[in-house]
C-alpha cells in the first residue's frame, strides 16, 4: 500500500511539475519576444537578420522546454496523475522538494532577469553551471541554499546597480559575478577532496560557456548578450585582431 501511495504521489507531482514548467516556459518565451528577430536592439544585442538574432537560442531552449513539459503533462494525465493530484494523496507536502523547487526558481529568475542581459555570458553561465551541479548534487539543503544565494546576490546587484538598458555596458557587475563564481568554486574545490564529482565541476563550468559563446559568435554568427562583457570583449578582440589576420595573410 505505501508503495502504491508513493507511485500515486509521483504521478501527481509530475502533473504539478509539468504545469509549473509550462508556465515558466511561456513566461520566458514571452520575455524573449523583447529581443527582435529582425533588426532593432534589445537585451544588449542587435541584429538585422533573423538567423543572427540572439532570440534564436532562448526560443529554442524554452520552446523545447515547453514541448517536453506538455509531453510530461500528457503522460501524467494518462497515468491518472491529474485525478490523483487533487486528492489527499496527491497534495502531499514534501518540504525538501519544495525547498529544491524554490531554490531552482530563484537561480533561474536572477540568472535570466539580472545576469544574462547585463553580465558577461561566460561569467554568468559558469556561475549558473557551478551552482546547479554543486548545489543539487547529493541532496544537501545547505548546498542548494548556497547555490541560490551565489546567483541571486550578483543578479540582484546587477538589477539594482544597472536596471536601465543604457547602463548595461558597465563592468562592475561583471567583477561582482566573477567574485561570487570564484568564491563558490573555492568551496567546490575544497569538497572535491572527498567527492570526485566536484573535481569536474570547475572544468565543465569554464569549458561549456567558452565553447558555446565561441560557437555562437564566430560559428553560427549569433549575437551574444552583453558583448562588451569582461571576458567576451577580450575574446572578440583577439579573434578579429590577433587570430583572423593569420589566415587572411
N, C-alpha and C positions, 0 to 999 in steps of 0.2 A: 504493500500500500504506500509506504513512504517513497519507494522508487517511482511509482506512478505519479504521485504528487510532484516529485521533482521534475519529471518529464513534462507534466502539465504546466509547471511554472516556467520551464524553459520555453515552451511554445508561447506562453503568454508574454514572456519577456521579448521574444522575437517579434511579436506583434507590436509591442510598445516601442521597441528599439527601431523597428522599420519606420514607424510613424515619425519618430524623432529625427531619424536620418533623412526622411523625405522632406520634412520641414526645414532642416538645415541646408539640404541641397538646393531647395527652391530659394531660400534666403540668399545663399551665396551666388546662385545663378543670377538672381535679381541684382545683387551688388556688382556682379561682373558686367552687367549691361552698361554700367557707367564708363567702361573702357570701350571706346568706339572701335568697330570693325573697319570703318572707312574714315581715315583722317582724324583730325582733332587731337586733343591732348588731355588725357585723364589719368589719374593714379600715377602721375610722374612719368608716363610713357606716351609716345606719339607714333603715328604711322599712317601711311597713305593707302596701303593695300591690305586687304583682309588677311592674306596669308602672312603678313608681317605684324599683325595686331597682337598685342600682349594679351588680348582677351581669349585667344585660341586655347592656351594651356589651361586656364581656370575653367573655361567652358567644357573642355574635355574631361578634366578631373571631376568637377561637380556634376556634369552630365552623366558620366559613368557611375558616380556615386548614387545619383537619382535612380538610374536603371537598376542597379543592384539592390537598392532599398525597396523598389517596387516588387522586384522578384522575391525578396525576403518576405514582404508583406503578403504576397500571393501564397507563398509556401506556408506561412503562419496561419493564414485564414483556412486553407485547405486541410491543414492538420488539426483544426479546431482551436487554434490559438486565440482567435477573436472572441469566441464564446467563453473560453476559459479566462481571458484577460479581464472580464468584468465580473468574474466570480470571486469568492473569498480566496480561492487557491491562487488565482492569477494576480491578485492585487498584493500578494505577499511582499513585505518590505524587507529589503536587504541593505543595511546601512553601508556595507563595504562597496557594493555595486553602485549605490547612489553616489558615494564619495568619488569612485573612479570616473563615473559619468560626468560629474560636476568638474573634476579636475581636467578631463579631456576637453570639456566645453570651454573652460577658462583659457586653456592653452590655445585652442583653435581661434577663439574670439580675438584675443590680443595679438596673435600672430597675423591674422588676416586684416584686422582693422587698424592695428597700431604699427606693426613692424613692416609688413610687406610693402606698403606704399612709400615708406619713409627711410627704411634701413637697408643697407647693402644686402642683396639677396643671399649671398654666401653666408654672411653672418647670421641673419635671422633663420635661414634654413638649417644651418649647422646647429644652432641652439635648439631649434624645434626637434631635429632628429635625436640629439643627445637627450633632450627632456623626455621624449616619448619612449625611447628604448629603455633608458635607465629608470625613468620614473615608474614604469609599469611592469618591469621585469621582476618577478618574484612575489608580486602582490603585497609589497610593503607600503603601508599608509604614509610613512614619513617621506618615502621617495616620491610618491605621487604629489604630496603637498609641496615638496621642494621643487619638483619639476614645474608645477603650475606657477609657483612664485617666481621662478627664474625666467619664465616667459612673460608673465603678467607685469612684473615690475618694469622691465625695459619697455614693454609695449605701452604701459600707462605713461611712462616718462615721455615716449615719443608722441603720444596723443596730446599730452598737456603742453609740452615744450614747442611742438611744431604741428599744431592742428591745421592751420590754413595750408593749402596746396603751395602757396608762394614760399613757404618755409621748408618744404620737403627736401631741399638740397643740402640742408645743414648736416654736419658730420658728428656733432656731439652725441646724438642718439646712437650713431654707429659705434662710437667708443664705449658708450654705456652698455650696449648689447654685447660687444666684444668682451667687456669685463665680466658680465654675467656668464657668458659662454665659457670663458677661461676658468671662472670660479667653479662652475658645475663640472667641467672637465677634470679639475683637480680632485673633486670628490669621486668621480668615476675612476680615475687612475688609482686613487687610494683603495677603492673597493676591488679593483682588478687583482689585488694581491690574493684575494680569496675567491673571486668569481671570474672565470675565464671569459665569459661573455663580455664583461666590461672592458677587456683588453681591446676588443674590436670596435667598440663604440666611437672613440675619438677618430679612428681611421675612416670609418663609414661616414661620420658626421662631416669630415672635411672633403673626402673624395666625391661623394654623391652631389653636393651642391656645386662643386667646382666643375665636374664633368657636365652636369645639367646646364649650368649657365654658359659654358663654352659651346655646348651643342646648340642651345637656344640662340645665342647671339651670333655665332660665326658659322654654324652648320645649317640651321633652319632659318636663319635671318629673322629670328623673333626679337621683338623689343623686350628688354629686361627691365623690370621695375627698379626704380632707384638707380638709374645708370651712373649717377655721379657718386655712388656709394664708395666707402672707404677702400674696398678691395677691387670691385669690378672696374672702376675707372683706371686702376693700375694695369689690370689685365688687358683692358681695351686699348690703353695707350701703347703697351709693349707689343700687342698684336699688330697694330697698324704702323707703329714707328720702328719697332725692332725686328719683328719676325716677317711681316709681309714683304718688305723690300728685299728680303733674302731670296725668295723665289720669283720675284719680279725682275731681278737683275739678270 
